[in-house]
Amino acid sequence: MPHATLPPPGFQALILCGPGASLTTFTSTPQDIPKALLPIANRPMVWYPLEWCYRMGITEITIITPPESLDAIEAAMSQDRHLTALPTPRADIVAPKDLTHQTGTGEIFRLPEVQDAVKSDFIVLPCDLVCELDGTQLVDAWMIEEAGFGAASGGLGKPPIGIGGENLGRRGGLGVWYQTGSVKKEETDFVATTPLQHSIVPPPPDSLRSHISKLVYTAPTDTIKDITEESNCLPIRHSLIRRHARIRMRTTYRDAHIYLFPYWVMALIQQNVKMESIAEDVLGWWAKAGWQPPLADKLGLGEILRSSGTSLEDSQSATEDIDVSALSSTFTAATPTAVRSETKLASRVQNANIPQAATSLTINPPLAVPPILAYIQPPEPSTPLIRRVDTTPLLLTISLRLAALPPASPNPFSHASKVAPGTNIPTRCRIDTATTLVAENVVVEEKVSVRESVIGANCIIGEGARLVRCLLMEGAVVGSGVVMEGCVVGRRGKVEGRPTEGEKEAEGTVLVGCEIQDGWVVEWGTEAKNEKFMRFDLPSEDDDSAAGGQLDESGDES
């Protein structure tokens, strides 16, 4: 597994482990099976963002989880062979006492335990991220565009929020958006961007900078639909058009929830308690504050951005003709040249022999809000995979895509072998190893046909069973004669096989596009399509009742 050998980029990473609201079939008991441990191509979900961080050289990693899932994640980090094989140092796990599965991502950063964990510029990641993109390219692009280096001036020694930090200028952030595919019910976001000023030296062909723009508006596509239905149009503010003449709007892209944030963003979140979501509130309001000065004032950005360990007068050169701070590689110009001239004029007035009362008026330059940049991944077939795996269709699709990778290929997500050593495949079986991944201790009986599937550890596949585009989690059992297509079976789930001699035989079991909860038993003779076999609580019952049925899916933020 390739990992970075370069010096660390100076960021720390925070991986948010969400509730899995769109994966309720498999996450109904988060104390036993949290979303972060669901398997993607036979690896725990949280392995993928962890591996991405180590690959780009980030070793200061914090996993944030609700307390009820703490024991399960700690056990997996010390026992799962994929997680224990990751480089050292191991990631820290923080379980704030007030964190629940209903807590918004913005609220998470106001919890004391999380505030204590953030010491420098930081990257926010979801636990369901699968990203082949080299993270060092993102960091390099951010450093060049924002003229800074991670943690070079932000948060060293952890100064008080809004007092210390980036003494030579406030830097902006960076988010990532990717083109969605044809997966059923995949969420999308509305993202509006404007081009950055052209560089004198064009970026190299392999640089991400040519695909980076300035974010001016973002919101979930469903929110935009509600607005347009209510107004019969998409209202656009005049201030946006006056500020940016060229705006590109996209509706088929999705926010990857990868955010590179400078340290001062912690102050922004802490001072605005109405920011419940990072994606909608922090990014949305921050982007609009760049062209809505009143909004910037309401968010308190003036106080946050203008406060630093060095006063404005102290940052001026003694010669007044040279702006020394502007020569720093970590400086982000906060005022245009004309405004700096006005500030120098005010300095001359204050240094003159004029009574103090006459010079008490301070000339504050206009507030320049650092931009939130957007990397919009180009929709090309050869682009690296970036996906959030937060629904069952995505769980299946991405697992099958990774299962098709050649063994021991340069891709960081390929497995050493497609069929685990020691697994006995009978002669009269057809296992398409080019598209199928088989874990260790799997029992396969005669006349089985499997293609485009992922088989987890300790699974059993009975005689004559046929599986196409299926995902079996650890310990799942598929009985003899069962036919399944596009199905996902949870841990220790069972699909009964044909009866033994002497028992009454039904027509057979045929399942298409079904989800089977952990431990659920599907009886022989069941025929179902696009159904969820899962238990749910009935309010009128005192005990835990179980029944098959379908539940509506809802969105999941982290």
N, C-alpha and C positions, 0 to 999 in steps of 0.2 A: 504494500500500500504506500504510494508516494506521499510524503509530507514535506512541508517547507523546511529548508535548511537555512533560510535567510534570517536576519535578526527579526524579532517580533515587531509588528507594525505599531505597537503602542496602544492598541485598543484592548478593552476587555469585552467579553461577550456575555450576553444574558439570554438564555434560552427559556422562553415562556411555555410552560406545559399547560395547555388548555383542557377543557372538559370533554371535548369530542362530541359536541351537541349534534353533529351530523353523522356520527358513528355510533348511535345509541344501541344498535344491535350488539355491539361488542364492548361498549364502555359503560354499561348500566351499573357496574360495581367498580367504581374507580379505585377503591381501596385494594382491590385484587388485580384488576386489569385496567390501569390508567391508559389513556390514549397514547401517551409517550412510549408505551411498551408494545403497542400493536405491531405485528410484523409486516415489513415491506420487503418482499423478496427474501424472506427468512432472516431478516435482521431487525432488531427493535427500531421503531420509528426514530427515537431520539439519537440513535447511532449516526444518522445522516447529518444533522446539523453539527454534532460534535466532530465528526470526521472532517467536515467542511472547515471548521475553525482550526483544527490542528493542521490541515493541509495548507492554510494560509499563514500559519505561524502564530496564531493566537493560542496561548496556553492558560491565560487567566479567564476561566469560564465558570459561570454560575448558572445552575439549573434552578429555576423558580417553580415550585409546585405547591398546590394546596396540601395542608398537613395530612389529610386522609390518604394521599397517594405516596407519602414520604417513604414508608417502610417498603412498599413494593419497588420503588425506583432505587432505593439504596441497595436492596437485595440484588436487583438486576445489575447494578453497577459493579458489584463485587463478585457476581456469579456467572453472568452471561458471558460466553466466550468471545462474542463480538465486542462487547463493551470493555471487557478486561484487556483485550488486545490493542486498544487505543493507546497512543503515547501518554507519557506522564508529563506534567503532573495531572492527577485526576481532577475532574470538574468538582467544584463545590456544589452542594445542594442546600438551598434555602427554602424553608417552608414557613412563611410568615403566619402567625397565629390567626390573623384576621383575614387571610386569603381564602376565598371560597371559589367554587366553580362558576359563580355568578359575578365575580369581581371583574370589572372592565380592565382592559390592558393599561389604560391611563391611570386608573386608581392604583394599580400595582406599584407604580413608581412613587406613590405617596406613602406607602407603608414603611415604617421605620427600618425594618430589616433590609429592605431593598435599598433605601437611602444609604444605609451603612455600607452596602455592598458596592455601590457605584463610587469609584475613586478617580476616574479619568474619562476621556472620550470613550464611548461605548457603542457596541453593535447590538441591536435587538433582533432576535431570531425567533420564529415559531418552532415548536418541537416537530411539526409535520413537514418541514422543508426538505426537499430532495433537490440538490443543486450541484450540477456538474461544472458550472462556471468557476473558473479560478478566482477565488476571492481576492488575491493580491492585485488582480487587475482593477477591481473595484476600488480598493484602497489607493492604488496608484493614481487612478483618475480623480478621486476625491482630493488627494494631496495636491495634484497639479491645479485643479480648478479652484480649490479653496486656499491654495498657497499655505498649507500647513501640514504638520506631521502629528499623527495621533499622540496625544498626551504630552506633546512637546511643551505646551504652555497651559493646558487645561487640566485643572484638578491636581496638580503636583502638590503633595503634602496635604491634600484635601482641604483647601481653604473654605471658609464659609460661602454658601451659595450666594451669588450676586455680589460678593466682595472681592474674592480672589479670582483665579481662573486665567483666562486668556488676556494677559495684560497688553498685548500688542494688536488687538483687534479680534472681533468676534467672527468665527467661521460658521458656514452653513452646514447643512446635512445632505444626505443622499439616500434615496429610496430606489427600489427596483420593481419594475413591472414587466410581465411576460405575456406573450400572446397565448390565449386560451385555445384549447383544441375542441374536439367534437364530443368530449365526455359529457354524459347526461347530467343535467342540473349543475354544471360547473358555474360558479359565481364569476361575475365580471365587475370591473370598476370603471367609472367615468374618470378620465384623466385628461387634463388640459395643460399643455406646455407651450413655452415660447422659446425660440432658439437663443443660445448663448452667443455672445460676441465672438466673432471669428478670431482665432489666434493667428499671430503673425507667422509662427512656425506651425505648419499643419501637423496633426497627430500622426503617428506611425499607422500603417495599414491595420495592424493587429490590435490597436488601442481601442478601448471602449469609449473614448472621449467623443468620437464622432456620433455616438448614439446617446449622448447626455444633453439634456436640455433643462430649462428652469420650470419647475412646477408652479402653476398659477391657480389650479383648482383641481380638487379630487373629491370623489364621493362614490359610494356604491351605486351601481347602475340602477338598482331598485329604487333608491332614493331619488335619482334623477327622473325616473319614470313617474313617480308620485308627483313630483313638482310639475312636470310637463302635462300630466293629466289634469291637475288642478288649475293650471294657468293656460292650458291649450297652447303652450309654447315653452321654450327654454329661456327664461329671463337672464339677460346679460347686463351687468352693471356698466355704466358709461366709464367709470373710473378704470375698469379693466381694459377697455378699448383704448382709452386715452394713454394708458401707461404702456400697453403692448399692442403694436400694430399687427403682428403676426402671431396667431394662436392656432395650435393644432389640437383637435379634440378626438379622443379615441374611446370606443365603447366595447371593444373586444379584448381588452387587456385586463390583467388582474394584478393587484398589488401582492407581491411576494412576501410582504411583511419583513423584508430585510432593510434595516435602517442603520445608517452610519450617523451617529449623533455626536456633536460636540458637547462638552461637559455642561455648558450653560443651559441646555435644554432641560436639565433636571429642575432648574429654577422656574422655567416656564410652566412645567407640569405641576410643580408644587404650589405655585401661586394662583393657578387657575383650577379650582376644584371641580368645575363643570367639565373639564376634559376627561371624559370617561374612557375614550378609545384613542389609541395611538393613531390608527389608520384614519379615522373619520375626523376626530377633534384636533389632535395635535398637528397632523399634517395638513388637514383641511384649513384650520384657522391660521396656521403659520403661512401657508401659501397665499391665502387671501390678504394677510397682513402686509405682504410685500407691495400690494397696490391699493390697499385701503388704510390710509394713515389713522383714521379714527379707531379702527379695529386694533391696530398695533398699540395704541394708547390704552385701550380697554384691557388688553392682555398683559399690560405692564411691561412691554418690551423696552420702552424707553429706560425704565429703571434698571432692567436686567442688562441690557446691552451697553449702556453708558457707564455702568459701575465696574470698576476694576481696581486693582491694587495700585495703579499709577494714575494720578490726576492728569487732566488734559494739559495743564501748564507744564507739569513735570515731563511730559512726553515731547515737548518742543525742543528743538535744537537751540544751542546757545547762539548760533549765528543767524537764526530765523530764516535764512535763505535755503536751508537744507532740511528736509523732513527725514531725519535719520530713521525713525520707526518704520517709514514706508520702504526702507531698504531691507527690512527683515524678511526672511523667507516664510515666516509664519504670519505676516501682516495681511489683513484684509481691509482694504480701504473703506472707511466708514463714511467719509465725506468727500464730495468733489473738491477740485482744486480751488474753486472760487470760495467755497465755504471755509476751507483751511486759511485762506487769505483773510477772511473776516475774523477768524479766531486769532490770527497773529496780530491783526489790528487791535483787537480787544486787549491782547497781552501788552502791546505798546502803550495803550492808554492806561492800563493798570500800573505799569512800571514808571509812568511819568509822575512828576511832582504835582499830583492833583489830589484834593481831599478824598478820603476813603468813601464818604457818602456819595460823591459824584461817580465813583467807579463801582458801586455795589451791584449794578445791573450786569448780569452774566449773559453773554451771547451764546446760546446753545445751538449747535449745528442741527440741521434737519436729521431725523432719525433714518438711518439706512438699515433696513432689516436684512440680515444675511439670508441668502436664498436657500430654499430646499431644492436640491437638484434631483432629477429623475433619470435613471438609466432605463430606457425603453428598449428591451431586447428586440432586435430585428426579427421579423417572421420568416426566417430562412430554415430549410430542413437541416442544415449542418450546424445550427446553433446549439450550444450545450443545453441540456435539459434543466429547466427550472420549473418546479411545481410545488404547490402546497397540496398535500395529500390529506384532505379533511372530509372526504365523503367515501362511501363504499365503492362507487364506480371508479373513483380515482385510485383508491387503494388497490383495486384489482388491475386497472390499466397500467399503473406505474410498476406494480410488481411484475406483471407479464413483460413489460418493456425491459426491465432490468434482468429478468430471467433469460431473455434472448441474447444477452451480451456474451461474446465468446469467453471461454474460461481463461483466466490469467491475462486478460487484455490490458492495455494501458489505462482503460477507463477505471476510475477509482472505485466504482461500484460492482465490478465484475467479481465473481467467485473463483476460487482456485480450481474447482471442478464443478461440473453441472450435476453430477450424481455423487453424493458423499461416499468416500471410501468405506467399504464394508457392506454397502447396501446390495442385497442379492436381487437381481432382476431375472426372473425365469426366462427360459429360452422362448417360450410361446407367449411373449408379451411384446407390445409395441409402445416403447417410450421414446417420444421424439426429443432427444437430448439437445437438439439445436434450439428448441423453444421452451424447454421444460427444466425446472430446477428441483432437485430432489435432495432433501436434507438427510441427516444421519438417522439410523435405526428405523427406517421405513420398511414395512412389510408389504410386498407386492405379490399377489397370487397369480395363478395362470390366467391366460387369455385377457389380460387387462390392456386397455388402450388409453394412453394419456398423451395429449399434446397441448402446447401453449398453456402450461399450468405451473403452479408453484406448490410443492408438497412439503409441508413442515415436518419437523422432527417427530419421531414416534407415531407416525400415521400408519393406518392399515387400509389397504385397498383390496376388496374382495374379488373373487374370481369373476371374470367376465364384465367387470365394471368399465364404463366408458366416461372419460373426463375430457372436456374441451374448454379451455379458457377458464379454469377454476383455480381457486386459492384455498388450500387446506391449512389451517393453523395447527399448532402443535397438538398431537394426540387425537386428531380427528379420525373418524372411522367411516369408511364408505363400504357398504355391504355388497354382496355378490349381485350382479345383474343390474346395478343402479346405473342410470344414465343421467349425467349432469352437464350442463353447459352454462358458462357465465355465472357460476355460483361461488359464494364465499362461505366457508364453514368455520365457525369459531373453535376455540380450543376445546378439545374433548367433545365436540359435537358429533352426533352419530346419525347416519342415514342407514336405516335398516335394509339388509339384503333380502333376497328371496328366501322363503321358508325352507326348512329342511324337509326331507321326505316324511310323509304322513300328515303334514300340516296343510291347511287350505291355502292355495296360492292365489294371490290377487293378480291383476293385470301386469303390474310392474311399477317401479318408481322412476318418474321422469321429472326432473327439476330444471327450469330454465330461468336464469337471472334472479335466483333466490339468495337470501341471506339467512344463515342459521346461527343462532346465538350459541355462546359457549355452553356446553353441557346439554343442549337441546337434542331430543330424539325425534327424528322424522320416521313415521311408520312406513312399512313396506306397502306399496300400492298407491302412494301419494303422487298425484300429478299437480304441479303448480308452476306458475309463471309470474315472475316479478313479485314474489311474496316474501314477507319477513316472518320467519319462525322465531318468535321471542316471547318472553314472559313480561307482563306488565302488571302493576298493582291496580286492583279494583277497589274504589273507595268503599263499597258496601261490604267488603269481605274483611274479616279479622286476620285471616292468614294470607300468605303470599300465594295468590292464584297464578296459574300459568295458562296462557292461551296463545294461539297463533294469530297473527294479524298484521296490519300495515300501519305504520306511523308516518306522519309528515316529517320531512327533513327540514332542518333550520340551519342558518348560517353559523359558522364558528370562527371566532376572531384569532385565537392564538394557538 
